Amino acid sequence: MTTQRVEVITSVERRRRWSREEKERLVAATLESGASVSEIARSAGIHVSQLFRWRKELCRMLAPPIAQFVPVEVAAVLPGPPPSVAPAAPPQLKQVTTHRARRKTSMVTIELGGGRRLRVESDVDTEALGRILDVVERR
């Protein structure tokens, strides 16, 4: 015959109160290797999410606090090399052309009214765009 543990709550309050020691005992059981959190929660009569919440809260309380401010020491600028010493000339290297990184362009849609739309790239010359809009508006 299998015996099941039944807990009868007789007070007006329907929530069970768990002491910190009970929470720590259950959380410690979940941290053991090969432990099944759902089995531990089921045996304690709580939902798995409650056990994970307790574990998160207890781990946060036990974690060392992170310092908000770190002391900084400002040092004076170090003097450069004496003026009599000239920096060594860099060795001659083959000239390598570097390509400038292209900005990602996007399209801008301008609603002109009357069902007309004008699409231009976002890096369009603003003066040229102004002239185009003047011509389109006259038509």
KOLZA-365281 format. One record per residue: residue in three letters; x, y, z of N, C-alpha, C in turn. Coordinates in nm, 4 decimals, always signed. Each point is the difference from the previous one (the first is absolute). Example, Ala and Ser with C-alpha at 12.3 -4.5 7.8 and 13.67 -1.06 7.14 Angstrom:
R|aa|neast|nnorth|nup|caeast|canorth|caup|ceast|cnorth|cup
R|ala|+1.3190|-0.5690|+0.7800|-0.0890|+0.1190|+0.0000|+0.0900|+0.1200|+0.0000 .
R|ser|-0.0350|+0.1050|-0.0720|+0.0820|+0.1190|+0.0060|-0.0770|+0.1090|+0.0730 .
This chain:
R|aa|neast|nnorth|nup|caeast|canorth|caup|ceast|cnorth|cup
R|met|+0.0833|-0.1168|+0.0000|-0.0833|+0.1168|+0.0000|+0.0887|+0.1244|+0.0000 .
R|thr|-0.0324|+0.0960|-0.0876|+0.0775|+0.1228|-0.0104|-0.0605|+0.1067|+0.0894 .
R|thr|+0.0840|+0.0633|+0.0779|-0.0498|+0.1082|+0.0841|+0.0372|+0.1321|-0.0638 .
R|gln|-0.0962|+0.0877|-0.0008|+0.0240|+0.1335|-0.0535|-0.0111|+0.1001|+0.1129 .
R|arg|+0.0836|+0.0974|-0.0074|-0.0015|+0.1053|+0.1008|-0.1088|+0.0993|-0.0364 .
R|val|-0.0858|+0.0310|+0.0932|-0.1075|+0.0964|-0.0212|+0.0152|+0.1084|+0.1039 .
R|glu|-0.0092|+0.1237|-0.0464|+0.0103|+0.1123|+0.0920|-0.1343|+0.0700|+0.0038 .
R|val|-0.0542|+0.0169|+0.1167|-0.1289|+0.0655|+0.0170|+0.0260|+0.1381|+0.0573 .
R|ile|-0.0490|+0.1006|-0.0713|+0.0174|+0.1377|+0.0454|-0.1304|+0.0413|+0.0662 .
R|thr|+0.0089|+0.0276|+0.1291|-0.1217|+0.0293|+0.0757|-0.0180|+0.1475|+0.0286 .
R|ser|+0.1014|+0.0792|-0.0269|-0.0111|+0.1419|+0.0314|-0.0746|+0.0722|-0.1115 .
R|val|-0.0297|+0.1264|+0.0247|-0.0681|+0.0829|-0.0988|+0.0921|+0.0239|-0.1190 .
R|glu|+0.1267|+0.0120|+0.0284|+0.0973|+0.0259|-0.1054|+0.0242|-0.1282|-0.0789 .
R|arg|-0.0030|+0.0101|-0.1310|+0.0118|-0.1192|-0.0830|+0.1428|-0.0257|-0.0465 .
R|arg|+0.0882|+0.0956|+0.0185|+0.1383|-0.0192|-0.0440|+0.0826|-0.0652|+0.1080 .
R|arg|+0.0849|-0.0898|-0.0442|+0.0924|-0.0613|+0.0938|+0.1188|+0.0931|+0.0177 .
R|arg|+0.0548|+0.0008|+0.1174|+0.1188|+0.0803|+0.0291|+0.1195|-0.0934|+0.0078 .
R|trp|+0.1031|+0.0332|-0.0761|+0.1206|-0.0810|-0.0013|+0.1092|+0.0777|+0.0724 .
R|ser|+0.0656|-0.0669|+0.0923|+0.1100|+0.0662|+0.0696|+0.1202|+0.0055|-0.0939 .
R|arg|+0.0933|+0.0850|+0.0341|+0.1194|+0.0119|-0.0835|+0.0782|-0.1320|-0.0020 .
R|glu|+0.0029|-0.0696|+0.1127|+0.0712|-0.1278|+0.0065|-0.0630|-0.1028|-0.0941 .
R|glu|-0.1337|-0.0020|-0.0047|-0.0676|-0.0938|-0.0898|+0.0297|+0.0340|-0.1459 .
R|lys|-0.0041|+0.1280|-0.0316|+0.0304|+0.0434|-0.1371|+0.1435|-0.0374|-0.0366 .
R|glu|+0.0939|+0.0279|+0.0917|+0.1403|-0.0311|-0.0270|+0.0214|-0.1500|-0.0173 .
R|arg|-0.0702|-0.0815|+0.0800|+0.0127|-0.1454|-0.0113|-0.0482|-0.0475|-0.1373 .
R|leu|-0.1141|+0.0515|-0.0451|-0.0535|-0.0410|-0.1306|+0.0887|+0.0497|-0.1143 .
R|val|+0.0475|+0.1228|+0.0115|+0.0867|+0.0547|-0.1044|+0.1308|-0.0768|-0.0043 .
R|ala|+0.0556|-0.0344|+0.1158|+0.1244|-0.0764|+0.0026|-0.0189|-0.1360|-0.0655 .
R|ala|-0.1174|-0.0582|+0.0175|-0.0274|-0.1301|-0.0626|-0.0022|+0.0126|-0.1525 .
R|thr|-0.0451|+0.1139|-0.0523|-0.0033|+0.0180|-0.1460|+0.1388|+0.0192|-0.0574 .
R|leu|+0.0950|+0.0449|+0.0810|+0.1347|+0.0268|-0.0496|+0.0888|-0.1243|-0.0001 .
R|glu|-0.0481|-0.1100|+0.0567|+0.0783|-0.1229|+0.0002|+0.0020|-0.0590|-0.1406 .
R|ser|+0.1080|-0.0697|-0.0319|+0.0106|-0.0576|-0.1339|-0.1041|-0.1100|-0.0183 .
R|gly|-0.0642|+0.0006|-0.1148|-0.1008|-0.0996|-0.0332|-0.1354|+0.0247|+0.0635 .
R|ala|-0.0166|+0.1136|+0.0672|-0.1271|+0.0283|+0.0657|-0.1027|+0.0454|-0.1027 .
R|ser|-0.1242|-0.0403|+0.0193|-0.1101|+0.0420|-0.0864|-0.0812|+0.1044|+0.0753 .
R|val|-0.0005|+0.1205|-0.0526|-0.0694|+0.1094|+0.0676|-0.1495|-0.0298|+0.0090 .
R|ser|-0.0563|-0.0573|-0.1049|-0.1441|-0.0276|+0.0023|-0.0345|-0.1057|+0.1059 .
R|glu|+0.0860|-0.0995|+0.0189|-0.0266|-0.1005|+0.1033|+0.0105|+0.0605|+0.1396 .
R|ile|+0.0981|+0.0865|+0.0190|+0.0168|+0.0644|+0.1312|-0.1196|+0.0893|+0.0291 .
R|ala|-0.0451|+0.0752|-0.1013|-0.1156|+0.0878|+0.0185|-0.1246|-0.0821|+0.0289 .
R|arg|-0.0183|-0.1087|-0.0728|-0.1178|-0.0861|+0.0195|-0.0004|-0.0592|+0.1404 .
R|ser|+0.1157|-0.0426|+0.0477|+0.0061|-0.0594|+0.1344|-0.0279|+0.1033|+0.1083 .
R|ala|+0.0324|+0.1274|-0.0283|-0.0255|+0.1055|+0.0977|-0.1404|+0.0575|-0.0129 .
R|gly|-0.0684|-0.0362|-0.1089|-0.1368|+0.0496|-0.0192|-0.0047|+0.1421|-0.0510 .
R|ile|+0.1013|+0.0390|-0.0771|+0.0018|+0.1351|-0.0573|+0.0194|-0.0100|-0.1503 .
R|his|-0.0245|+0.1088|-0.0679|+0.0193|+0.0052|-0.1451|+0.1487|+0.0203|-0.0295 .
R|val|+0.0436|-0.0522|-0.1133|+0.1409|+0.0087|-0.0386|+0.0446|+0.1454|-0.0085 .
R|ser|-0.0866|+0.0868|-0.0527|+0.0386|+0.1415|-0.0149|+0.0283|+0.0647|+0.1351 .
R|gln|-0.0725|-0.0439|+0.1045|+0.0249|+0.0539|+0.1343|+0.1392|-0.0380|+0.0476 .
R|leu|+0.0385|-0.1218|-0.0279|+0.1323|-0.0465|+0.0405|+0.1101|+0.0734|-0.0751 .
R|phe|-0.0212|+0.0244|-0.1295|+0.0978|+0.0771|-0.0771|+0.0081|+0.1438|+0.0510 .
R|arg|-0.1138|+0.0569|+0.0388|+0.0010|+0.1366|+0.0538|+0.0786|+0.0058|+0.1304 .
R|trp|-0.0203|-0.0979|+0.0866|+0.0751|-0.0045|+0.1260|+0.1484|-0.0131|-0.0281 .
R|arg|+0.0338|-0.0844|-0.0951|+0.1414|-0.0193|-0.0336|+0.0612|+0.1297|-0.0505 .
R|lys|-0.0716|+0.0716|-0.0843|+0.0488|+0.1274|-0.0531|+0.0180|+0.1020|+0.1127 .
R|glu|-0.0989|+0.0087|+0.0886|+0.0068|+0.0959|+0.1106|+0.1143|-0.0335|+0.0963 .
R|leu|+0.0136|-0.1271|+0.0348|+0.1064|-0.0379|+0.0936|+0.1380|+0.0176|-0.0613 .
R|cys|+0.0146|-0.0304|-0.1289|+0.1299|+0.0191|-0.0647|+0.0341|+0.1486|-0.0083 .
R|arg|-0.1005|+0.0835|-0.0214|+0.0237|+0.1446|-0.0058|+0.0418|+0.0523|+0.1367 .
R|met|-0.0587|-0.0549|+0.1075|+0.0341|+0.0453|+0.1346|+0.1405|-0.0446|+0.0386 .
R|leu|+0.0428|-0.1157|-0.0497|+0.1315|-0.0525|+0.0361|+0.1115|+0.0557|-0.0865 .
R|ala|-0.0347|+0.0583|-0.1160|+0.1018|+0.0532|-0.0911|+0.0620|+0.1248|+0.0619 .
R|pro|+0.1297|+0.0187|-0.0187|+0.0631|+0.1205|+0.0541|-0.0528|+0.1227|-0.0728 .
R|pro|-0.0203|+0.1093|+0.0718|-0.0507|+0.1206|-0.0649|+0.1029|+0.0567|-0.0975 .
R|ile|-0.0499|+0.0545|-0.1066|+0.0871|+0.0602|-0.1005|+0.0217|+0.1455|+0.0381 .
R|ala|+0.1243|+0.0409|+0.0003|+0.0326|+0.1375|+0.0374|-0.0575|+0.0960|-0.1036 .
R|gln|-0.0635|+0.1034|+0.0469|-0.0586|+0.0981|-0.0899|+0.1056|+0.0977|-0.0515 .
R|phe|+0.0948|+0.0349|+0.0859|+0.1036|+0.0943|-0.0386|+0.1364|-0.0650|+0.0193 .
R|val|+0.0875|+0.0272|-0.0916|+0.1357|-0.0520|+0.0085|+0.0928|+0.1204|+0.0128 .
R|pro|+0.0918|-0.0008|+0.0952|+0.0886|+0.1152|+0.0142|+0.0872|+0.0171|-0.1242 .
R|val|+0.0139|+0.1237|-0.0426|+0.0801|+0.0334|-0.1174|+0.1075|+0.0972|+0.0418 .
R|glu|+0.1195|-0.0230|-0.0479|+0.1100|+0.0896|+0.0302|+0.0415|+0.0676|-0.1300 .
R|val|+0.0005|+0.1327|+0.0004|+0.0373|+0.0755|-0.1183|+0.1465|+0.0384|+0.0133 .
R|ala|+0.0779|-0.0407|-0.0992|+0.1431|+0.0294|+0.0015|+0.0290|+0.1131|-0.0978 .
R|ala|+0.1069|+0.0726|+0.0270|+0.0405|+0.1073|-0.0904|+0.0465|-0.0614|-0.1316 .
R|val|-0.0053|+0.0782|-0.1066|+0.0434|-0.0474|-0.1307|+0.1493|-0.0248|+0.0039 .
R|leu|+0.0397|-0.1165|-0.0464|+0.1411|-0.0336|+0.0001|+0.0720|+0.0802|-0.1082 .
R|pro|+0.1190|+0.0478|+0.0291|+0.0719|+0.0762|-0.1018|+0.0420|-0.0910|-0.1146 .
R|gly|+0.0066|+0.0574|-0.1197|+0.0396|-0.0751|-0.1185|+0.1512|-0.0172|-0.0032 .
R|pro|+0.0532|-0.0591|-0.1074|+0.1450|-0.0179|-0.0092|+0.0683|+0.1358|-0.0113 .
R|pro|+0.1237|+0.0077|+0.0412|+0.0706|+0.1282|-0.0087|+0.0049|+0.0465|-0.1468 .
R|pro|-0.0021|+0.1322|-0.0219|-0.0055|+0.0510|-0.1369|+0.1216|-0.0378|-0.0851 .
R|ser|+0.1117|-0.0357|+0.0612|+0.1187|-0.0335|-0.0789|-0.0140|-0.1372|-0.0670 .
R|val|-0.0888|-0.0832|+0.0512|-0.0173|-0.1328|-0.0567|-0.1132|+0.0055|-0.1012 .
R|ala|+0.0317|-0.0242|-0.1256|-0.1020|+0.0006|-0.1049|-0.0599|-0.1394|-0.0100 .
R|pro|-0.1302|-0.0092|-0.0219|-0.0596|-0.1325|-0.0134|+0.0531|-0.0699|-0.1235 .
R|ala|+0.0162|-0.1298|+0.0104|+0.0507|-0.0789|-0.1119|-0.1010|+0.0013|-0.1132 .
R|ala|+0.0507|+0.0099|-0.1217|-0.0891|+0.0010|-0.1161|-0.0548|-0.1402|-0.0209 .
R|pro|-0.1289|-0.0082|-0.0312|-0.0569|-0.1323|-0.0224|+0.0570|-0.0606|-0.1267 .
R|pro|+0.0158|-0.1295|-0.0041|+0.0522|-0.0633|-0.1207|-0.0953|+0.0217|-0.1169 .
R|gln|+0.0563|+0.0048|-0.1190|-0.0812|+0.0208|-0.1197|-0.0842|-0.1245|-0.0257 .
R|leu|-0.1268|+0.0225|-0.0090|-0.0912|-0.1099|-0.0274|-0.0690|+0.0234|-0.1326 .
R|lys|-0.0436|-0.1060|-0.0588|-0.0765|+0.0111|-0.1217|-0.1292|+0.0746|+0.0334 .
R|gln|-0.0387|+0.0931|-0.0848|-0.1201|+0.0781|+0.0279|-0.1218|-0.0901|-0.0141 .
R|val|-0.0784|-0.0011|+0.1037|-0.1202|-0.0816|+0.0012|-0.1185|+0.0950|-0.0029 .
R|thr|-0.0865|-0.0229|-0.0925|-0.1179|+0.0862|-0.0059|-0.1013|-0.0515|+0.1003 .
R|thr|-0.0495|+0.0931|+0.0775|-0.1023|-0.0374|+0.0969|-0.1328|+0.0543|-0.0488 .
R|his|-0.0989|-0.0800|+0.0111|-0.1332|+0.0419|-0.0397|-0.0724|+0.0525|+0.1216 .
R|arg|-0.0626|+0.1121|-0.0197|-0.0775|+0.0579|+0.1076|-0.1269|-0.0832|+0.0181 .
R|ala|-0.0341|-0.0256|+0.1238|-0.1201|-0.0789|+0.0254|-0.1217|+0.0773|-0.0493 .
R|arg|-0.0818|-0.0669|-0.0777|-0.1196|+0.0652|-0.0533|-0.1074|+0.0006|+0.1063 .
R|arg|-0.0643|+0.1142|+0.0093|-0.1131|+0.0074|+0.0899|-0.1170|-0.0706|-0.0641 .
R|lys|-0.0789|-0.0589|+0.0792|-0.1178|-0.0670|-0.0516|-0.1012|+0.1074|-0.0378 .
R|thr|-0.0376|+0.0013|-0.1247|-0.0974|+0.0994|-0.0437|-0.1388|-0.0596|+0.0092 .
R|ser|-0.0947|+0.0871|+0.0170|-0.1383|-0.0446|+0.0049|-0.0817|+0.0867|-0.0936 .
R|met|-0.1149|-0.0486|-0.0326|-0.0885|+0.0732|-0.0899|-0.0960|+0.0842|+0.0822 .
R|val|-0.0248|+0.1222|-0.0500|-0.0947|+0.0905|+0.0623|-0.1124|+0.0210|-0.0995 .
R|thr|-0.1229|-0.0187|+0.0430|-0.1152|+0.0206|-0.0858|-0.0660|+0.1306|+0.0385 .
R|ile|-0.0180|+0.0872|-0.0986|-0.0631|+0.1307|+0.0240|-0.1374|-0.0030|-0.0659 .
R|glu|-0.1046|+0.0193|+0.0800|-0.1370|+0.0040|-0.0505|-0.0281|+0.1410|-0.0499 .
R|leu|-0.0291|+0.0139|-0.1297|-0.0218|+0.1318|-0.0600|-0.1469|+0.0366|-0.0070 .
R|gly|-0.0877|-0.0911|+0.0227|-0.1429|+0.0259|-0.0131|-0.0477|-0.0406|-0.1381 .
R|gly|-0.1280|-0.0202|-0.0117|-0.0544|-0.0415|-0.1283|+0.0480|-0.1384|-0.0396 .
R|gly|+0.0381|-0.0821|+0.0978|+0.0464|-0.1349|-0.0300|+0.1420|-0.0057|-0.0525 .
R|arg|+0.0716|+0.1130|+0.0020|+0.1379|+0.0015|-0.0511|+0.0980|-0.0192|+0.1146 .
R|arg|+0.1018|-0.0808|-0.0282|+0.1057|-0.0265|+0.0980|+0.1342|+0.0158|-0.0676 .
R|leu|+0.0950|+0.0465|+0.0763|+0.1360|+0.0148|-0.0499|+0.0898|-0.0775|+0.0952 .
R|arg|+0.0804|-0.0919|-0.0548|+0.0912|-0.0793|+0.0821|+0.1425|+0.0409|-0.0317 .
R|val|+0.0751|+0.0326|+0.1043|+0.1402|+0.0374|-0.0154|+0.0798|-0.0707|+0.1083 .
R|glu|+0.1313|-0.0125|-0.0228|+0.0860|-0.0568|+0.1020|+0.0211|+0.1024|+0.1104 .
R|ser|+0.0277|-0.0465|+0.1186|+0.0107|+0.0898|+0.1145|+0.1203|+0.0929|-0.0094 .
R|asp|+0.1011|-0.0347|-0.0781|+0.1169|+0.0867|-0.0096|-0.0037|+0.0873|-0.1259 .
R|val|-0.1203|+0.0337|-0.0469|-0.0150|+0.0819|-0.1193|+0.0434|+0.1445|+0.0300 .
R|asp|+0.0498|+0.0683|-0.1012|+0.0383|+0.1410|+0.0127|-0.1269|+0.0811|+0.0238 .
R|thr|-0.0045|+0.0730|+0.1093|-0.1231|+0.0708|+0.0366|-0.0329|+0.1127|-0.0969 .
R|glu|+0.1011|+0.0670|-0.0526|-0.0273|+0.1070|-0.0959|-0.0609|-0.0568|-0.1278 .
R|ala|+0.0548|-0.1098|-0.0491|-0.0540|-0.0637|-0.1199|-0.1424|-0.0487|+0.0254 .
R|leu|-0.0255|-0.0534|+0.1186|-0.1338|-0.0474|+0.0342|-0.0979|+0.1168|+0.0020 .
R|gly|+0.0439|+0.1133|+0.0522|-0.0866|+0.1185|+0.0002|-0.0379|+0.0426|-0.1409 .
R|arg|+0.0964|-0.0017|-0.0933|-0.0291|+0.0364|-0.1394|-0.0968|-0.0993|-0.0634 .
R|ile|+0.0184|-0.1293|+0.0302|-0.0897|-0.1021|-0.0543|-0.1410|+0.0204|+0.0521 .
R|leu|-0.0126|+0.0284|+0.1277|-0.1335|+0.0208|+0.0581|-0.0672|+0.1225|-0.0599 .
R|asp|+0.0758|+0.1075|-0.0263|-0.0564|+0.1181|-0.0629|-0.0583|-0.0340|-0.1369 .
R|val|+0.0757|-0.0780|-0.0792|-0.0454|-0.0357|-0.1341|-0.1245|-0.0899|+0.0080 .
R|val|+0.0018|-0.0971|+0.0904|-0.1133|-0.0935|+0.0114|-0.1230|+0.0734|+0.0483 .
R|glu|+0.0122|+0.0926|+0.0906|-0.1156|+0.0732|+0.0533|-0.0628|+0.0908|-0.1049 .
R|arg|+0.0779|+0.0479|-0.0949|-0.0554|+0.0869|-0.1042|-0.0852|-0.0786|-0.0996 .
R|arg|+0.0183|-0.1286|-0.0085|-0.0750|-0.0798|-0.0974|-0.1325|-0.0396|+0.0500 .
